[in-house]
Structures are given as structure tokens and as C-alpha cells.
Amino acid sequence: MDFTSSARAADLTERVGRFIEERILPIEAQYHRDVAALRENKGDPWVPLPLLAELRAEARKAGLWNLFLPAAHAGDYAARFGTDGGAGLTNTDYAPIAELTGRSFLAPHVFNCNAPDSGNMEVLLQYGNQAQRDRWLDPLLDGRIRSAFGMTEPEVASSDATNMAATAVLDGDEVVLNGRKWWTTGIGHPDCAVILFMGLTFPDADKHRRHTTALVPVDTPGVTVERMLPAMGRYDEPFGHGEVSFTNVRVPATSIVLGPGRAFEIAQGRLGPGRVHHCMRLIGLAENALEAACRRGLDRTAFGRPIARLGGNRERIAKARIAIDAARLLVLNAAWKLDTVGAMGALSEISQIKAHVPTMAQEVIDFAMQIHGGAGLSDDLPLSAAWSTARAIRLADGPDEVHLDLVGRLELAKHAQQAAR
């Protein structure tokens, strides 16, 4: 296996890192303070501040735009929509870029590489027809609209996606949608224009052929954002996570992606690269936290000694360093496997990183919070928000337990096959 970045990817990684250091990080804290001030003074924190649009325009002009586009499917989209070099990247090449963007809450959006938009764009790129791409993919890649993904439901255990009760019923040349979704990320953005809705179509079919994915314009009659949901006290403006009801929502059957009953096929293709992106961003988040812990440990003195030399903190720093480096190699291995054998051949590796990396990041960030004392709990530092992010991702895209169970089943299956020979 070879994790070496191509020359083009190495150049893009260096430029992304420089852009983040020079243009995003110096203003990020003030950006979040300005959003908080809007919230406290009864302003509208859901309207993105102009500074965000300015940074996005700069990034696009520099060719640092839509870098998530996969090498296998980018086609001419990378050239038309601003990616320097005019081509997509392999998962292995994109991984270090995703890690760098994870060091900033704003960076993924600045480069038009944020979830769920990147995953939704990959769905349209890989599975959408030309009409669907023209209507939705082009403006998403152009940064003119945003999107959301409606899968998780409040009334069922959504860790088992076959439990989904929302329906997508075929009715002539239309599909009728009913149900309630929540944790629909991105729905709070004022530019959110389309929801990828996953619903039950064939209740008696094989469990992986029952569901359908449809493209639903947000302004379709019957679509109602019931409320925005705070995740551990944070609304994540201007994107947010919402509870959305669908009441007799009618969209043309041409809105169905790939075909009726093929939602799970789409989800498998969407979630593999997306989990690599999530995990590499978390590694960047953990790196930030460890750097902050080291600076704090060297700068602050207690009981006549630097904090770094008290209470076993040097050992904790060493263990955090080892944990981050080990997790990075695990993710790069999954990315390489995706590139070489595809999502179905990398099922175990993808689930391994999804179960391991968020917990690793949460533990490293927790240590950084501890070494900062009371400041680590406050919003004066980004640590509590980082911890909440890592904690949430232990549930997003499948909880830890589901991924661990899959890894275990695949491992046991290997030994069962050997025993049967």
C-alpha cells in the first residue's frame, strides 16, 4: 500500500493549509463572536455573515474549490466549477486536505467541501441523471444553493436504516412522500434548496430493496421545518439540524434517484468516502486540541512547575500523539482500500475508522479541555465545540455499536470460512 500523495495533491494540500492559516484562522474566533452577538441581540444568526462569502470567493479564485470531487466521477465538473487542475482526487489524495479543513469550523464550507453537501453532490454525480445534475448538481458545485439529507427519523431506531417508516409511494408519474425526519443537517441555511429524502416504497421486498431516494425542493407544498434542533446546546448556524415533516408531498417520479427501491445502494456509495472525510476532519480537530494542550501546558505554571510537568500530563500528551498518528494511518488505509477495491471491498476498514476515530478525537479534546481548566469549558476557546462535534459524530452516519458489530461479523466470517475448508 502507498499513502504518498501525488504531486498535484501535495501542492493543493500545501495551498489549502496556507489559506487556512492566513485567511481563515485569523478571523474565525471573531466570526463566531459576531454570530453569538446576533443571537443574543435578537438578530438573525442563520443569515451567513458577508465575510463567509468573501472567503469562499477567494478560495474559488485560488482553485481551492470542490476538492472533494472523486477522481473516478469528476468528469468535466472539476474544470467547470473551479477545482485547480480540472480533475478530481482519489480518496488517498483528498485525505490530508480533509484533515487540514478539520482544523477550522469554517474551512469545509469555505472550500465548498462541507457535509452534507459534498455527499449529496457525490450522489448526484455518481447516480443522478443528466436532468437532475443540471437542476441540482451544477448550482451546488457553483455554491449558489445548499442541500440537506433526510434519513434519520424520531419514531424509530434509525441505527437500523431498514426501520425507516417514512414513505415514498409511487402514484402514476408522481411519488408521494409522508413522514417525519430529524437531524436533517443543512436545513437551516437560507440557501438550502433541496432535500434528498429516503422513504419506504416496497414494504414486502428484500429489506435492502424497499426504500427510494427522491429529490425534494424545500419549497414543495407539504414540506415543513418543524423546528431547529440544538446539538448539546449548539445550533450550528448557518447550517443547523432540523426536524422536517412531509405531509402528502408530491414530486415528479423523475425526482427519484437511480430508481425505486435503490436507496440503500445509493447510501452505500455515498457513505464510504463521506466517512473518510468525517474521520480525517476529526483528526485535524484532534491535532488542534493537542497543540492547544501543549501550549497551555508550557505557558501555565501551578505549584511552581509548568502544568505539562504535573500529574502525568507529559504521558497523556505522548498517548494523544500516538493515538492521533495511529488513527491517521487507519484512515489512510481505508482511503487506499476504497481507491483500490471500492466501497464493498473496504466495508471493514470504513467501519473501523468510523468506530475508532471519533472516540479518539473526543478523548484527546477532553484532555485538552482538562488541561485548560475552566477556560476549556467556556466558549472563549473552541474546545467545548470541538468535543461536541466529536461526540455527535459517534452517532452520525451510524453509531459506534453498529460499526463495531459489522467489523466483528466480517472478522468472524473470515475464520468461519477457513474452518469450513
N, C-alpha and C positions, 0 to 999 in steps of 0.2 A: 504494500500500500504506500501511496505517496501523497503527503499532505502539502507539498510545496505549491505555492500559488504561482499561476502563470505570470509572466512579466506584466501583462496588462492589468491583471487583478492586483498585483503588488503595487503598481502605480496608483490605481484607483484607491486602494486601501490607504496609502500614504496621503493622498489628497483629501480623502474623507476625514482622516484623523486631524489634518491641519485645519480643515474648515471647521470642524467641531471645536478645536482648541481656540481658534482665532475669532470665530464669528458667533458660535452658539453658546459655549460655556460662559463667556464674559457677561452675557445678558440674561442667562436663564433664570437666575435667582430673582432678578428684578421682574422678569416676565411673570413668574408665579406670584410674586407680591402684588403686582398690578391686578392679576386675576382675582386674588383674595380680596383686594380692596373693592373691586367691583361687587363681589358677593356680599361683603359686609355693608356696603353703602347702597344696597338695593339696585345696583346696576345689573347688566346682563353679561355674566361671565361666559355664556355659551356662544357669544359672537367673538370669533378669533380676533385678537389684537392685530393691528396693521403690521406690527413688527414681524409676525409669523409669515405673512405673505411676502414681505421684503426678503426674508431669509430664503424662502422657497424659490423666489425668482433668482436670487444669487446662485443657489445650488444648481438650478436648472441651467443657467447660463454657463456654469462651470462644467456641465456634463455629468454632474453627480446626481442623477435623477433616474428613478425606476431601476436601480441597480439590482433589485431582487429578480428581475426578469430571467427566467431559466434558459440556459443555453439551448436546450432541446426544443423550446417552443417560442422563443422570442420573435422569430421571423423578422419582418421589417419594422416591428413596433419599436424596438430599441432605437433604431435610426430615426424614426419619425418623431419619437417622444423624448428625445434629449439625452439618452444614455451615451456617454463618451465612448467611442469605439464602434457604436452602432450594432452591438451584439449583446446577447445575454451572457450570464456567468454560470458556471457549474456550481453546485451546492458547496463544494470544497473551496472554490474561489470566493464565493459570497460570504462564507462563514466568518472570516476575520473582519469584514466590513460590518456585518451584523453585530459583532462583538463591540466594535467601536461605537456604533449608534446606540448600543445599550447603556453607554456611559452618560447618556443625556435623555431626559424625558421628551425633549422636543425633537431630537435629531431624526428619529424614524419618519416623522411627518415632514420635516424639512426636506428630506430626500425622496419623499413620496413612496416610502417603503414601510409604512406602518400597518399593523393589523387592525381590523380585519380586511382593509382594502387590498393589501398585497395578495392575500389568499383568495379574495373574491376575483381579483384580476387574473390570477393564475387559473381559476376555474373557467372564466370566460375564454382565456387564451387556449386552454387545453381542451375544453368540452363545448364551448359555445359555438353557435353557428355564426355565419358572417353578419346576419342582420342583428343578432344580439351583441356581437362585438362592436358593430358600427354605433349602435344606440348607447351602449353602456361602457364598453371597454375603452373606446377612444377618449371620452371625456374623463374617465378615471385616470388613465395614463397622463392625460393633459392637465390633471389637477383641478378641473372645473367642478367636479362633483365628488361626493364621498358616498360610502355604501355601508351596509350592515349585514349581519348574518343571523338569521332566525332559526335556531335549532333547539336550545335548551328550553324546557317547559317547567312551570312551577308545580303542576299537579302530579308529575310522575318522576321516577328516579331516572334522570336523564343521563346518568353514568352508563346506562344501558340504552343506547340510542333506539333499539327496537321497541322501547316502551312508548315512544312519541305518540301522542294522541291527537294532535292537530291534524286536520285532514286536508288533502288536495284531491278533490273529486272531479273526475272528467265529466263534462257536460257538453256534448257536441263539440263545437270549436272553441270552447272555453274550459277553464279549470277553476273550480270554486274552492276557496280556502276558508277554513274555520279553525279557530283555536287561539291559544294564548302562549306567547313566547316571553321569556325574560332573559336578563343578562345579554340583551341584544346590543353588542358593543358598536359604537359609532352612531347610534340612532339620534343622539343629542346634538350632533353637529348640524348647523343650519343648512349646510350644503349636502346633507345626506339625501340622496335621490332614489336609491333603490335598495331593496332588501332581498337577499337570497333566502327564500322560505323553504323549509323542508317539512313535508307533510305526508300522511298516510294515504295511499291510493288503493292498494290491493291488500286488504287485511288477511286474505286467505293464502296469499302467495308465500314462497320461501321468505324467511324473515329479512333477508338481505335484498329482496326484490320488491318490497312493499311500498317503499317511500319514493317521493318525487321532489325534485328541486325546481322551484319556479322563481322567476324574476318578477318582483312586485314593486312598481313605482310607489314611493312613500305616499303620494297624494291620491292613491286609489281609494274610492269610497269604501268604507268599512275598516280601513287601517287606522288604528287609534293608538297613539303613545299614551298609555295609562299613567305612567309615572317614570321618573328617572330614579335609578337605584344607587345609593351611595355604597361603595365597597370599602368597608371598615372606615366609614366616615368621610370618604373622599368621592367626589362626583366625577373627577377626571374630565373637567371641562377643557376644551370644547367638544369632546367626543362623547364620553359618558356611556352608561349601560342602562338600557330601558326595558320596561315591561310593555309589550305591544300586543294588542288584541286584534284579531282578524275575524270579522263578522260578515259572512256571505260575500267575501271579497272575490270579485270576478276579474280574471285577467285572460287574455287570449291563450289558447293552447300553445301557440308559438312562443310563449314565455317559458315553457318547460325547457330545462337544460338537458341535453343529451337524449332524453326520452323518459316516459313514465316508468316508474319503478327503478330508476337507476341512480337514486340519490346516494346510496352507500358506495357505489363505485366512484362517484364524484368525491365524496368525503374522504375516501382512502387516498385518492390522488392529491387532494388539497392539503391534508393534514401532515403528510410526511415532511415535505420541505418546510411547512409552517412551524413544525415542532423544532426543527433545526434552527430556524430563525429565532424563535422564542428562547431557546436554550443558549444560543450564542449571545443574545442581548442580555440575558441574565448573567452570563459570565462577565460581560462588561460592567454590569451593575455591581457584581461582587468585587471586581477589581477596584472600582471606585471606592467601595466601602473599606477594603483593606488598606488602600492608600490613605484614606482619611484616618483610619485607626492608627497607622504607623506615625502619621504626622502628629496626631493628638498624643500618642504615647511618648514621643520625643520632646514635644513642646511643653507638656504639663508636668509639674512636679508635685508629688504628695509624699509626706513623711520623709522629706529630704532626698528623694530619688525620683528620676523620671518614671512616669506611670508604666512605660514599656518594660521597666525592670522590676515591677511589682506583681505579686500574685500569680506568677506563671504566665504573664502576658506574652513574653517572648515565645514560649512554647505554643501559645494559642495563635500567635502570628505565623509561626512556622507551619502549623497544621492548616491554617487558612490558605497559605501559599501552596501547599501540597494539594489541598482539596480543589483549588481553582485550576491548577495545572492538570491534574488528573481528569477533571470534568471536561476541560477543553479538548484533551486528546480523545475522550469518549465521544464528544460531539463531532469532532473531525472524522473519526472513524465512521460514525453514522452517515455523515455527509458524503464521504468517499464511497460507502456502500450504496447509498442512493444513486450516486453518479454511475456506478459500475453495474449494479444488478437491478436497480429500480426499487420502488416502494415495497412491493410484495416480498422481495428478497432481503429487505432490510427491516422487516417487522420487529424483530427482537431488538435490534440496535436503536431503532426510533423510540420504542417503548422504554428501553434502558435510560436514554438521556432524559426523557420526559419525566420519569420517576425519580431520577437522581439529581439533576441539575437544580431544579427549583428549591429542593430541600438544602442542597449545598449552599446556594446563594442566601437562603433565609438564615442559615446558621452563621455564615460569615458576616452578614449585615447585622445580625443580632449581637455578635461580638463587638462590632464597631459601635453600635448603639451603647453597649455596656461601657466601653472604654471612654465614651464621651459623657457619661453621667447623664444628668438631667437634660443637657442640650440634645442628646441623642433622641429623646422622646418628643422634642419640640419640632415645629415647622420651620425653625430658623435654619435647620440643616435638612438635607434631602433623605436622611437615613430612614426615618419612620415611613415615608412614602415608598422608599425602595423595599423595605421589609414587607409592606402591604402588597406591593406588586408581586414579589416572590411568593408570598402566601397565596395570593389569588391564582397564580399560575399553577399551583399544585392541584387546583380543581379545573381550571380551563383546559379545553382540549382533552378531557379525560382525567379523572382523579388518579392519584398515585396508585391506589389499590388495583384499579383496572389494568394499568400498565404492568405492574409487578406480576399480576396473575397471568398476563399474556406471556411475559418473559419466562415465568415458571413453566407454563404449559408447553411452550416451544422447546424449552430445555429438556423437560421430561420426555417429550415426543422423540427427541433425538436418541435418547437412551432406550426407549421402548422399541424403536426400530432396530437398534443394534442387538437387543435381546432376542428379537424375533428371527434373526438371521441364523 
